[in-house]
Amino acid sequence: MPKPRKKALELAKRHHVTIRYNINTFQDFTFEPNTFDAIAFIYAHIHKSLRRNLHRKYVNALKPGGKIVLEAFSKEQLGNNSGGPNSLEMLYSKEELLTDFESLDINKAQSLEVSLSEGEHHKGQANIIRIVAQKPGN
């Protein structure tokens, strides 16, 4: 069992919660409607040609009251040496993401400049976007 999966399952057990830990590509994931309480996109950069459709499929997979949590590099990151894709088609703007998640109630939508210190390739000033949004219902 991969180390991160084992750690996640142990933490879930310790905190008396159930998680389903899957590793898939975006394209291969089965999007069952109203299945998930939360979906996190943490530096999951999807090419512009696929992004909107995939984000909407994930929204459909949320249960009513379920949340999307997203943190990713913004288009302003291009040219920084602190990580992230080197292509505008793989970076996001807050406006694009708000359009992708327009059917959700937006709890937080921020464009920020932060200082990263997360290993050799993610160090220095970075431009990111943080979004927390909730599917209406419950």
TORVOFI-315418 format. One record per residue: x, y, z of N, C-alpha, C, O, CB in turn; residue in three letters; residue number from 1. Coordinates in nm, 3 decimals. Glycine has a CB too. Layout:
{{X; Y; Z}; {X; Y; Z}; {X; Y; Z}; {X; Y; Z}; {X; Y; Z}; 'ALA'; NUM}
...
REM end
This chain:
{{0.085; -0.118; 0.000}; {0.000; 0.000; 0.000}; {0.090; 0.124; 0.000}; {0.182; 0.133; 0.081}; {-0.097; 0.000; 0.123}; 'MET'; 1}
{{0.063; 0.220; -0.091}; {0.145; 0.342; -0.094}; {0.139; 0.416; 0.040}; {0.036; 0.419; 0.108}; {0.097; 0.435; -0.208}; 'PRO'; 2}
{{0.251; 0.476; 0.076}; {0.264; 0.543; 0.205}; {0.157; 0.650; 0.230}; {0.097; 0.649; 0.338}; {0.401; 0.605; 0.215}; 'LYS'; 3}
{{0.129; 0.742; 0.136}; {0.026; 0.843; 0.162}; {-0.112; 0.782; 0.185}; {-0.188; 0.829; 0.269}; {0.019; 0.940; 0.046}; 'PRO'; 4}
{{-0.144; 0.675; 0.111}; {-0.274; 0.611; 0.127}; {-0.284; 0.549; 0.267}; {-0.384; 0.565; 0.336}; {-0.297; 0.503; 0.018}; 'ARG'; 5}
{{-0.179; 0.478; 0.307}; {-0.177; 0.416; 0.438}; {-0.193; 0.521; 0.548}; {-0.271; 0.501; 0.641}; {-0.046; 0.337; 0.458}; 'LYS'; 6}
{{-0.121; 0.631; 0.536}; {-0.130; 0.738; 0.637}; {-0.271; 0.796; 0.640}; {-0.326; 0.817; 0.748}; {-0.028; 0.850; 0.607}; 'LYS'; 7}
{{-0.331; 0.821; 0.524}; {-0.466; 0.877; 0.519}; {-0.568; 0.784; 0.583}; {-0.654; 0.828; 0.660}; {-0.507; 0.906; 0.376}; 'ALA'; 8}
{{-0.558; 0.656; 0.553}; {-0.652; 0.559; 0.611}; {-0.633; 0.546; 0.762}; {-0.731; 0.533; 0.835}; {-0.634; 0.421; 0.545}; 'LEU'; 9}
{{-0.509; 0.549; 0.810}; {-0.483; 0.544; 0.955}; {-0.539; 0.667; 1.025}; {-0.599; 0.656; 1.132}; {-0.332; 0.531; 0.982}; 'GLU'; 10}
{{-0.519; 0.785; 0.966}; {-0.573; 0.907; 1.026}; {-0.726; 0.905; 1.030}; {-0.786; 0.946; 1.129}; {-0.523; 1.031; 0.948}; 'LEU'; 11}
{{-0.786; 0.858; 0.923}; {-0.932; 0.849; 0.919}; {-0.983; 0.757; 1.030}; {-1.079; 0.789; 1.100}; {-0.980; 0.799; 0.781}; 'ALA'; 12}
{{-0.919; 0.643; 1.044}; {-0.960; 0.548; 1.148}; {-0.945; 0.609; 1.287}; {-1.034; 0.595; 1.371}; {-0.879; 0.419; 1.139}; 'LYS'; 13}
{{-0.833; 0.677; 1.311}; {-0.807; 0.739; 1.440}; {-0.912; 0.845; 1.474}; {-0.947; 0.864; 1.591}; {-0.668; 0.800; 1.441}; 'ARG'; 14}
{{-0.960; 0.915; 1.372}; {-1.058; 1.022; 1.394}; {-1.202; 0.978; 1.371}; {-1.293; 1.060; 1.367}; {-1.026; 1.140; 1.305}; 'HIS'; 15}
{{-1.222; 0.848; 1.355}; {-1.355; 0.788; 1.342}; {-1.435; 0.844; 1.225}; {-1.553; 0.874; 1.236}; {-1.434; 0.809; 1.471}; 'HIS'; 16}
{{-1.366; 0.858; 1.111}; {-1.432; 0.898; 0.988}; {-1.401; 0.795; 0.880}; {-1.303; 0.721; 0.890}; {-1.389; 1.041; 0.945}; 'VAL'; 17}
{{-1.484; 0.792; 0.781}; {-1.464; 0.701; 0.669}; {-1.423; 0.782; 0.547}; {-1.485; 0.883; 0.515}; {-1.593; 0.619; 0.640}; 'THR'; 18}
{{-1.320; 0.737; 0.480}; {-1.281; 0.799; 0.355}; {-1.269; 0.691; 0.249}; {-1.247; 0.574; 0.278}; {-1.147; 0.876; 0.371}; 'ILE'; 19}
{{-1.284; 0.734; 0.127}; {-1.260; 0.647; 0.013}; {-1.140; 0.706; -0.058}; {-1.148; 0.818; -0.108}; {-1.387; 0.635; -0.083}; 'ARG'; 20}
{{-1.031; 0.635; -0.064}; {-0.904; 0.684; -0.119}; {-0.882; 0.618; -0.254}; {-0.854; 0.499; -0.262}; {-0.785; 0.655; -0.023}; 'TYR'; 21}
{{-0.896; 0.695; -0.359}; {-0.877; 0.644; -0.495}; {-0.768; 0.724; -0.564}; {-0.752; 0.844; -0.539}; {-1.008; 0.650; -0.576}; 'ASN'; 22}
{{-0.695; 0.659; -0.651}; {-0.600; 0.728; -0.736}; {-0.642; 0.699; -0.880}; {-0.642; 0.585; -0.925}; {-0.451; 0.681; -0.708}; 'ILE'; 23}
{{-0.677; 0.806; -0.952}; {-0.721; 0.796; -1.090}; {-0.672; 0.917; -1.167}; {-0.628; 1.015; -1.107}; {-0.874; 0.784; -1.100}; 'ASN'; 24}
{{-0.679; 0.909; -1.297}; {-0.661; 1.030; -1.377}; {-0.794; 1.104; -1.378}; {-0.898; 1.045; -1.350}; {-0.611; 0.996; -1.522}; 'THR'; 25}
{{-0.789; 1.231; -1.411}; {-0.914; 1.307; -1.421}; {-1.007; 1.244; -1.523}; {-1.128; 1.234; -1.500}; {-0.885; 1.453; -1.458}; 'PHE'; 26}
{{-0.952; 1.202; -1.634}; {-1.034; 1.148; -1.742}; {-1.094; 1.011; -1.709}; {-1.201; 0.977; -1.760}; {-0.951; 1.138; -1.868}; 'GLN'; 27}
{{-1.028; 0.933; -1.624}; {-1.075; 0.798; -1.594}; {-1.166; 0.790; -1.473}; {-1.223; 0.684; -1.446}; {-0.958; 0.708; -1.574}; 'ASP'; 28}
{{-1.180; 0.898; -1.400}; {-1.260; 0.895; -1.278}; {-1.408; 0.885; -1.311}; {-1.457; 0.953; -1.401}; {-1.233; 1.020; -1.192}; 'PHE'; 29}
{{-1.480; 0.800; -1.238}; {-1.624; 0.786; -1.256}; {-1.695; 0.888; -1.168}; {-1.674; 0.892; -1.047}; {-1.671; 0.641; -1.221}; 'THR'; 30}
{{-1.776; 0.970; -1.230}; {-1.845; 1.079; -1.161}; {-1.988; 1.038; -1.129}; {-2.080; 1.066; -1.206}; {-1.843; 1.208; -1.246}; 'PHE'; 31}
{{-2.008; 0.972; -1.017}; {-2.143; 0.935; -0.975}; {-2.208; 1.058; -0.912}; {-2.148; 1.120; -0.824}; {-2.142; 0.814; -0.876}; 'GLU'; 32}
{{-2.330; 1.095; -0.953}; {-2.396; 1.213; -0.897}; {-2.421; 1.200; -0.747}; {-2.448; 1.091; -0.696}; {-2.527; 1.238; -0.969}; 'PRO'; 33}
{{-2.411; 1.313; -0.677}; {-2.447; 1.322; -0.535}; {-2.376; 1.219; -0.449}; {-2.439; 1.152; -0.367}; {-2.596; 1.308; -0.518}; 'ASN'; 34}
{{-2.245; 1.205; -0.466}; {-2.168; 1.102; -0.397}; {-2.076; 1.158; -0.289}; {-2.060; 1.094; -0.185}; {-2.087; 1.025; -0.497}; 'THR'; 35}
{{-2.016; 1.273; -0.311}; {-1.907; 1.320; -0.224}; {-1.948; 1.436; -0.134}; {-2.022; 1.525; -0.175}; {-1.789; 1.361; -0.307}; 'PHE'; 36}
{{-1.899; 1.432; -0.010}; {-1.918; 1.543; 0.084}; {-1.821; 1.656; 0.056}; {-1.853; 1.772; 0.080}; {-1.902; 1.494; 0.228}; 'ASP'; 37}
{{-1.704; 1.624; 0.006}; {-1.601; 1.724; -0.023}; {-1.509; 1.673; -0.133}; {-1.481; 1.553; -0.143}; {-1.519; 1.758; 0.105}; 'ALA'; 38}
{{-1.464; 1.766; -0.215}; {-1.366; 1.736; -0.319}; {-1.262; 1.846; -0.313}; {-1.295; 1.964; -0.314}; {-1.433; 1.726; -0.462}; 'ILE'; 39}
{{-1.135; 1.808; -0.307}; {-1.026; 1.905; -0.299}; {-0.942; 1.900; -0.425}; {-0.905; 1.792; -0.473}; {-0.938; 1.880; -0.175}; 'ALA'; 40}
{{-0.913; 2.017; -0.477}; {-0.819; 2.033; -0.589}; {-0.701; 2.110; -0.532}; {-0.707; 2.233; -0.520}; {-0.886; 2.109; -0.714}; 'PHE'; 41}
{{-0.596; 2.042; -0.497}; {-0.478; 2.106; -0.438}; {-0.367; 2.099; -0.542}; {-0.304; 1.996; -0.563}; {-0.436; 2.036; -0.302}; 'ILE'; 42}
{{-0.345; 2.213; -0.606}; {-0.247; 2.225; -0.714}; {-0.269; 2.120; -0.822}; {-0.175; 2.063; -0.877}; {-0.104; 2.213; -0.658}; 'TYR'; 43}
{{-0.397; 2.095; -0.851}; {-0.436; 2.003; -0.957}; {-0.466; 2.087; -1.081}; {-0.578; 2.133; -1.101}; {-0.561; 1.915; -0.916}; 'ALA'; 44}
{{-0.366; 2.107; -1.162}; {-0.379; 2.194; -1.278}; {-0.425; 2.114; -1.399}; {-0.357; 2.022; -1.444}; {-0.245; 2.264; -1.309}; 'HIS'; 45}
{{-0.542; 2.151; -1.449}; {-0.604; 2.082; -1.561}; {-0.597; 2.174; -1.683}; {-0.624; 2.294; -1.673}; {-0.753; 2.042; -1.529}; 'ILE'; 46}
{{-0.560; 2.119; -1.798}; {-0.549; 2.200; -1.919}; {-0.681; 2.271; -1.946}; {-0.789; 2.217; -1.924}; {-0.509; 2.112; -2.040}; 'HIS'; 47}
{{-0.669; 2.392; -1.995}; {-0.784; 2.477; -2.024}; {-0.891; 2.406; -2.108}; {-1.010; 2.427; -2.086}; {-0.738; 2.603; -2.095}; 'LYS'; 48}
{{-0.849; 2.323; -2.202}; {-0.944; 2.254; -2.290}; {-1.030; 2.151; -2.218}; {-1.136; 2.113; -2.268}; {-0.870; 2.187; -2.403}; 'SER'; 49}
{{-0.987; 2.104; -2.102}; {-1.060; 2.003; -2.025}; {-1.121; 2.055; -1.896}; {-1.216; 1.998; -1.844}; {-0.969; 1.889; -1.992}; 'LEU'; 50}
{{-1.066; 2.165; -1.845}; {-1.094; 2.212; -1.709}; {-1.242; 2.234; -1.680}; {-1.296; 2.175; -1.586}; {-1.021; 2.339; -1.686}; 'ARG'; 51}
{{-1.308; 2.317; -1.756}; {-1.446; 2.355; -1.723}; {-1.538; 2.233; -1.719}; {-1.618; 2.218; -1.627}; {-1.499; 2.457; -1.826}; 'ARG'; 52}
{{-1.527; 2.146; -1.820}; {-1.611; 2.027; -1.823}; {-1.584; 1.936; -1.704}; {-1.678; 1.885; -1.643}; {-1.588; 1.951; -1.954}; 'ASN'; 53}
{{-1.458; 1.916; -1.670}; {-1.425; 1.830; -1.556}; {-1.470; 1.892; -1.424}; {-1.523; 1.822; -1.338}; {-1.274; 1.802; -1.551}; 'LEU'; 54}
{{-1.450; 2.022; -1.406}; {-1.496; 2.086; -1.283}; {-1.647; 2.071; -1.267}; {-1.695; 2.046; -1.156}; {-1.457; 2.234; -1.282}; 'HIS'; 55}
{{-1.720; 2.086; -1.374}; {-1.867; 2.073; -1.366}; {-1.909; 1.929; -1.334}; {-2.008; 1.908; -1.265}; {-1.932; 2.118; -1.497}; 'ARG'; 56}
{{-1.835; 1.831; -1.386}; {-1.864; 1.692; -1.350}; {-1.840; 1.669; -1.202}; {-1.916; 1.598; -1.136}; {-1.779; 1.595; -1.435}; 'LYS'; 57}
{{-1.734; 1.729; -1.149}; {-1.707; 1.715; -1.005}; {-1.816; 1.782; -0.923}; {-1.856; 1.729; -0.819}; {-1.570; 1.775; -0.970}; 'TYR'; 58}
{{-1.864; 1.897; -0.965}; {-1.973; 1.964; -0.894}; {-2.095; 1.872; -0.890}; {-2.161; 1.860; -0.786}; {-2.009; 2.100; -0.962}; 'VAL'; 59}
{{-2.125; 1.807; -1.001}; {-2.237; 1.714; -1.006}; {-2.217; 1.596; -0.911}; {-2.314; 1.540; -0.859}; {-2.256; 1.663; -1.149}; 'ASN'; 60}
{{-2.092; 1.560; -0.887}; {-2.062; 1.447; -0.798}; {-2.075; 1.484; -0.650}; {-2.077; 1.395; -0.565}; {-1.922; 1.396; -0.824}; 'ALA'; 61}
{{-2.085; 1.614; -0.619}; {-2.103; 1.655; -0.479}; {-2.245; 1.627; -0.432}; {-2.341; 1.641; -0.508}; {-2.071; 1.805; -0.462}; 'LEU'; 62}
{{-2.257; 1.589; -0.306}; {-2.388; 1.581; -0.242}; {-2.436; 1.723; -0.216}; {-2.354; 1.815; -0.209}; {-2.382; 1.498; -0.109}; 'LYS'; 63}
{{-2.567; 1.745; -0.202}; {-2.614; 1.877; -0.158}; {-2.546; 1.913; -0.026}; {-2.541; 1.833; 0.067}; {-2.769; 1.879; -0.143}; 'PRO'; 64}
{{-2.495; 2.034; -0.019}; {-2.419; 2.077; 0.099}; {-2.272; 2.043; 0.092}; {-2.195; 2.087; 0.177}; {-2.478; 2.015; 0.222}; 'GLY'; 65}
{{-2.230; 1.966; -0.009}; {-2.091; 1.928; -0.024}; {-2.005; 2.046; -0.067}; {-2.055; 2.144; -0.121}; {-2.078; 1.817; -0.125}; 'GLY'; 66}
{{-1.875; 2.036; -0.041}; {-1.784; 2.148; -0.067}; {-1.674; 2.114; -0.165}; {-1.624; 2.001; -0.171}; {-1.724; 2.194; 0.062}; 'LYS'; 67}
{{-1.637; 2.215; -0.241}; {-1.517; 2.213; -0.325}; {-1.414; 2.300; -0.253}; {-1.446; 2.412; -0.210}; {-1.546; 2.266; -0.473}; 'ILE'; 68}
{{-1.293; 2.250; -0.239}; {-1.181; 2.327; -0.184}; {-1.073; 2.325; -0.291}; {-1.031; 2.218; -0.336}; {-1.130; 2.268; -0.045}; 'VAL'; 69}
{{-1.027; 2.443; -0.330}; {-0.929; 2.452; -0.437}; {-0.818; 2.549; -0.398}; {-0.844; 2.659; -0.349}; {-0.995; 2.496; -0.568}; 'LEU'; 70}
{{-0.693; 2.506; -0.420}; {-0.579; 2.595; -0.413}; {-0.489; 2.561; -0.530}; {-0.452; 2.446; -0.551}; {-0.502; 2.582; -0.276}; 'GLU'; 71}
{{-0.455; 2.664; -0.609}; {-0.377; 2.642; -0.730}; {-0.302; 2.768; -0.767}; {-0.332; 2.877; -0.718}; {-0.467; 2.596; -0.847}; 'ALA'; 72}
{{-0.204; 2.752; -0.853}; {-0.130; 2.867; -0.903}; {-0.217; 2.947; -1.000}; {-0.289; 2.890; -1.082}; {0.001; 2.822; -0.972}; 'PHE'; 73}
{{-0.208; 3.079; -0.990}; {-0.281; 3.167; -1.081}; {-0.195; 3.199; -1.203}; {-0.077; 3.165; -1.208}; {-0.323; 3.297; -1.009}; 'SER'; 74}
{{-0.257; 3.263; -1.300}; {-0.185; 3.302; -1.422}; {-0.070; 3.397; -1.391}; {0.028; 3.402; -1.466}; {-0.280; 3.368; -1.521}; 'LYS'; 75}
{{-0.081; 3.472; -1.282}; {0.027; 3.562; -1.242}; {0.151; 3.487; -1.197}; {0.258; 3.547; -1.182}; {-0.021; 3.654; -1.131}; 'GLU'; 76}
{{0.140; 3.357; -1.175}; {0.254; 3.275; -1.133}; {0.357; 3.260; -1.245}; {0.475; 3.239; -1.218}; {0.206; 3.138; -1.088}; 'GLN'; 77}
{{0.313; 3.270; -1.369}; {0.403; 3.255; -1.483}; {0.520; 3.351; -1.469}; {0.500; 3.472; -1.456}; {0.329; 3.278; -1.616}; 'LEU'; 78}
{{0.639; 3.299; -1.472}; {0.759; 3.381; -1.455}; {0.819; 3.372; -1.316}; {0.936; 3.405; -1.297}; {0.728; 3.523; -1.486}; 'GLY'; 79}
{{0.741; 3.328; -1.218}; {0.796; 3.304; -1.083}; {0.875; 3.174; -1.085}; {0.847; 3.085; -1.166}; {0.683; 3.298; -0.975}; 'ASN'; 80}
{{0.973; 3.164; -0.997}; {1.055; 3.043; -0.989}; {1.016; 2.955; -0.871}; {1.099; 2.878; -0.820}; {1.201; 3.080; -0.978}; 'ASN'; 81}
{{0.891; 2.965; -0.827}; {0.849; 2.893; -0.707}; {0.758; 2.775; -0.737}; {0.692; 2.723; -0.647}; {0.779; 2.987; -0.612}; 'SER'; 82}
{{0.753; 2.731; -0.862}; {0.676; 2.612; -0.895}; {0.560; 2.642; -0.987}; {0.535; 2.756; -1.025}; {0.626; 2.547; -0.769}; 'GLY'; 83}
{{0.489; 2.536; -1.020}; {0.371; 2.548; -1.104}; {0.399; 2.527; -1.251}; {0.515; 2.525; -1.293}; {0.308; 2.682; -1.085}; 'GLY'; 84}
{{0.291; 2.510; -1.329}; {0.305; 2.491; -1.473}; {0.367; 2.613; -1.540}; {0.354; 2.725; -1.492}; {0.169; 2.460; -1.535}; 'PRO'; 85}
{{0.433; 2.589; -1.651}; {0.494; 2.696; -1.730}; {0.409; 2.733; -1.851}; {0.461; 2.780; -1.951}; {0.634; 2.655; -1.776}; 'ASN'; 86}
{{0.279; 2.713; -1.841}; {0.189; 2.738; -1.953}; {0.063; 2.808; -1.902}; {0.003; 2.764; -1.804}; {0.153; 2.606; -2.026}; 'SER'; 87}
{{0.023; 2.915; -1.968}; {-0.101; 2.985; -1.930}; {-0.223; 2.894; -1.939}; {-0.318; 2.911; -1.862}; {-0.122; 3.108; -2.018}; 'LEU'; 88}
{{-0.221; 2.797; -2.030}; {-0.335; 2.705; -2.045}; {-0.352; 2.613; -1.925}; {-0.457; 2.551; -1.908}; {-0.318; 2.622; -2.171}; 'GLU'; 89}
{{-0.249; 2.604; -1.842}; {-0.255; 2.518; -1.723}; {-0.271; 2.598; -1.594}; {-0.286; 2.541; -1.486}; {-0.128; 2.432; -1.715}; 'MET'; 90}
{{-0.268; 2.730; -1.604}; {-0.284; 2.817; -1.487}; {-0.424; 2.876; -1.488}; {-0.492; 2.874; -1.592}; {-0.177; 2.930; -1.486}; 'LEU'; 91}
{{-0.469; 2.927; -1.375}; {-0.607; 2.973; -1.359}; {-0.617; 3.121; -1.328}; {-0.524; 3.183; -1.278}; {-0.675; 2.894; -1.251}; 'TYR'; 92}
{{-0.733; 3.176; -1.359}; {-0.771; 3.307; -1.307}; {-0.889; 3.283; -1.213}; {-0.964; 3.187; -1.228}; {-0.808; 3.409; -1.423}; 'SER'; 93}
{{-0.904; 3.372; -1.118}; {-1.016; 3.360; -1.024}; {-1.148; 3.366; -1.102}; {-1.242; 3.292; -1.070}; {-1.011; 3.473; -0.917}; 'LYS'; 94}
{{-1.156; 3.452; -1.202}; {-1.280; 3.467; -1.280}; {-1.316; 3.337; -1.353}; {-1.432; 3.298; -1.356}; {-1.265; 3.581; -1.380}; 'GLU'; 95}
{{-1.216; 3.271; -1.411}; {-1.242; 3.143; -1.480}; {-1.297; 3.039; -1.382}; {-1.393; 2.968; -1.414}; {-1.114; 3.090; -1.546}; 'GLU'; 96}
{{-1.237; 3.032; -1.266}; {-1.281; 2.932; -1.167}; {-1.419; 2.965; -1.114}; {-1.500; 2.875; -1.091}; {-1.181; 2.924; -1.052}; 'LEU'; 97}
{{-1.448; 3.092; -1.093}; {-1.582; 3.129; -1.047}; {-1.687; 3.093; -1.152}; {-1.799; 3.057; -1.118}; {-1.589; 3.279; -1.014}; 'LEU'; 98}
{{-1.651; 3.103; -1.280}; {-1.742; 3.059; -1.386}; {-1.759; 2.908; -1.382}; {-1.871; 2.858; -1.395}; {-1.690; 3.103; -1.524}; 'THR'; 99}
{{-1.649; 2.835; -1.364}; {-1.657; 2.688; -1.355}; {-1.750; 2.644; -1.242}; {-1.823; 2.546; -1.256}; {-1.517; 2.628; -1.335}; 'ASP'; 100}
{{-1.745; 2.716; -1.132}; {-1.820; 2.678; -1.012}; {-1.940; 2.769; -0.987}; {-1.982; 2.787; -0.873}; {-1.729; 2.679; -0.891}; 'PHE'; 101}
{{-1.996; 2.826; -1.095}; {-2.104; 2.924; -1.080}; {-2.231; 2.867; -1.018}; {-2.312; 2.944; -0.965}; {-2.137; 2.982; -1.214}; 'GLU'; 102}
{{-2.251; 2.738; -1.022}; {-2.370; 2.679; -0.961}; {-2.356; 2.660; -0.810}; {-2.452; 2.621; -0.743}; {-2.401; 2.545; -1.026}; 'SER'; 103}
{{-2.237; 2.688; -0.757}; {-2.211; 2.671; -0.613}; {-2.220; 2.805; -0.540}; {-2.206; 2.911; -0.601}; {-2.072; 2.608; -0.591}; 'LEU'; 104}
{{-2.244; 2.797; -0.410}; {-2.236; 2.915; -0.324}; {-2.089; 2.934; -0.289}; {-2.027; 2.844; -0.232}; {-2.325; 2.899; -0.195}; 'ASP'; 105}
{{-2.033; 3.048; -0.322}; {-1.891; 3.075; -0.300}; {-1.872; 3.127; -0.157}; {-1.923; 3.233; -0.122}; {-1.836; 3.177; -0.404}; 'ILE'; 106}
{{-1.799; 3.052; -0.075}; {-1.768; 3.094; 0.062}; {-1.640; 3.177; 0.068}; {-1.628; 3.267; 0.151}; {-1.753; 2.972; 0.154}; 'ASN'; 107}
{{-1.546; 3.147; -0.023}; {-1.418; 3.219; -0.026}; {-1.364; 3.211; -0.168}; {-1.367; 3.106; -0.231}; {-1.316; 3.159; 0.077}; 'LYS'; 108}
{{-1.315; 3.324; -0.217}; {-1.249; 3.328; -0.347}; {-1.142; 3.436; -0.336}; {-1.172; 3.555; -0.334}; {-1.351; 3.358; -0.465}; 'ALA'; 109}
{{-1.016; 3.392; -0.331}; {-0.906; 3.485; -0.310}; {-0.795; 3.463; -0.412}; {-0.762; 3.349; -0.446}; {-0.850; 3.470; -0.169}; 'GLN'; 110}
{{-0.740; 3.574; -0.460}; {-0.614; 3.572; -0.535}; {-0.511; 3.630; -0.440}; {-0.527; 3.741; -0.390}; {-0.623; 3.655; -0.673}; 'SER'; 111}
{{-0.405; 3.553; -0.415}; {-0.307; 3.593; -0.315}; {-0.165; 3.581; -0.365}; {-0.135; 3.501; -0.454}; {-0.322; 3.509; -0.190}; 'LEU'; 112}
{{-0.078; 3.661; -0.309}; {0.065; 3.641; -0.325}; {0.115; 3.587; -0.192}; {0.096; 3.651; -0.088}; {0.140; 3.773; -0.368}; 'GLU'; 113}
{{0.178; 3.471; -0.196}; {0.223; 3.405; -0.073}; {0.371; 3.370; -0.086}; {0.428; 3.373; -0.195}; {0.139; 3.278; -0.045}; 'VAL'; 114}
{{0.431; 3.338; 0.025}; {0.569; 3.291; 0.027}; {0.567; 3.141; 0.052}; {0.525; 3.096; 0.158}; {0.653; 3.367; 0.135}; 'SER'; 115}
{{0.614; 3.065; -0.045}; {0.617; 2.920; -0.032}; {0.750; 2.874; 0.026}; {0.856; 2.930; -0.003}; {0.593; 2.853; -0.169}; 'LEU'; 116}
{{0.742; 2.772; 0.108}; {0.861; 2.705; 0.160}; {0.826; 2.558; 0.176}; {0.817; 2.505; 0.287}; {0.909; 2.768; 0.296}; 'SER'; 117}
{{0.805; 2.493; 0.061}; {0.755; 2.356; 0.059}; {0.846; 2.265; -0.020}; {0.800; 2.189; -0.106}; {0.613; 2.352; 0.001}; 'GLU'; 118}
{{0.972; 2.272; 0.007}; {1.068; 2.187; -0.063}; {1.143; 2.265; -0.168}; {1.114; 2.382; -0.194}; {0.997; 2.069; -0.126}; 'GLY'; 119}
{{1.239; 2.199; -0.228}; {1.332; 2.262; -0.322}; {1.265; 2.332; -0.440}; {1.310; 2.439; -0.482}; {1.427; 2.158; -0.374}; 'GLU'; 120}
{{1.158; 2.275; -0.494}; {1.097; 2.330; -0.615}; {0.976; 2.419; -0.587}; {0.915; 2.470; -0.681}; {1.054; 2.218; -0.705}; 'HIS'; 121}
{{0.942; 2.439; -0.463}; {0.829; 2.524; -0.426}; {0.872; 2.619; -0.315}; {0.826; 2.609; -0.201}; {0.707; 2.438; -0.382}; 'HIS'; 122}
{{0.959; 2.709; -0.351}; {1.017; 2.801; -0.255}; {1.020; 2.941; -0.317}; {1.066; 2.958; -0.430}; {1.160; 2.756; -0.213}; 'LYS'; 123}
{{0.970; 3.041; -0.241}; {0.973; 3.179; -0.288}; {0.833; 3.236; -0.306}; {0.734; 3.173; -0.270}; {1.049; 3.189; -0.418}; 'GLY'; 124}
{{0.827; 3.357; -0.362}; {0.700; 3.424; -0.383}; {0.619; 3.349; -0.489}; {0.672; 3.307; -0.592}; {0.722; 3.571; -0.425}; 'GLN'; 125}
{{0.489; 3.334; -0.463}; {0.400; 3.263; -0.554}; {0.265; 3.332; -0.559}; {0.222; 3.394; -0.462}; {0.383; 3.115; -0.511}; 'ALA'; 126}
{{0.201; 3.323; -0.672}; {0.067; 3.377; -0.691}; {-0.030; 3.260; -0.699}; {-0.019; 3.174; -0.786}; {0.059; 3.467; -0.819}; 'ASN'; 127}
{{-0.126; 3.259; -0.607}; {-0.219; 3.147; -0.597}; {-0.363; 3.196; -0.591}; {-0.391; 3.314; -0.572}; {-0.187; 3.061; -0.474}; 'ILE'; 128}
{{-0.453; 3.101; -0.607}; {-0.597; 3.124; -0.590}; {-0.647; 3.022; -0.490}; {-0.611; 2.904; -0.496}; {-0.674; 3.112; -0.727}; 'ILE'; 129}
{{-0.731; 3.068; -0.398}; {-0.799; 2.979; -0.303}; {-0.949; 2.998; -0.319}; {-1.000; 3.110; -0.320}; {-0.754; 3.009; -0.155}; 'ARG'; 130}
{{-1.019; 2.886; -0.331}; {-1.165; 2.888; -0.341}; {-1.223; 2.782; -0.250}; {-1.175; 2.668; -0.246}; {-1.211; 2.866; -0.489}; 'ILE'; 131}
{{-1.326; 2.820; -0.177}; {-1.408; 2.727; -0.102}; {-1.551; 2.755; -0.145}; {-1.599; 2.868; -0.133}; {-1.388; 2.742; 0.057}; 'VAL'; 132}
{{-1.620; 2.652; -0.195}; {-1.755; 2.670; -0.245}; {-1.841; 2.551; -0.202}; {-1.791; 2.441; -0.182}; {-1.756; 2.685; -0.398}; 'ALA'; 133}
{{-1.971; 2.576; -0.190}; {-2.062; 2.473; -0.138}; {-2.180; 2.455; -0.233}; {-2.236; 2.552; -0.284}; {-2.111; 2.510; 0.004}; 'GLN'; 134}
{{-2.217; 2.329; -0.254}; {-2.332; 2.298; -0.338}; {-2.458; 2.330; -0.258}; {-2.472; 2.288; -0.144}; {-2.330; 2.148; -0.383}; 'LYS'; 135}
{{-2.551; 2.404; -0.318}; {-2.674; 2.438; -0.246}; {-2.748; 2.312; -0.199}; {-2.742; 2.207; -0.262}; {-2.766; 2.523; -0.335}; 'PRO'; 136}
{{-2.817; 2.327; -0.088}; {-2.890; 2.217; -0.028}; {-2.841; 2.196; 0.114}; {-2.742; 2.256; 0.155}; {-2.875; 2.088; -0.110}; 'GLY'; 137}
{{-2.910; 2.112; 0.187}; {-2.877; 2.083; 0.328}; {-2.825; 2.204; 0.400}; {-2.793; 2.197; 0.518}; {-2.774; 1.972; 0.338}; 'ASN'; 138}
REM end
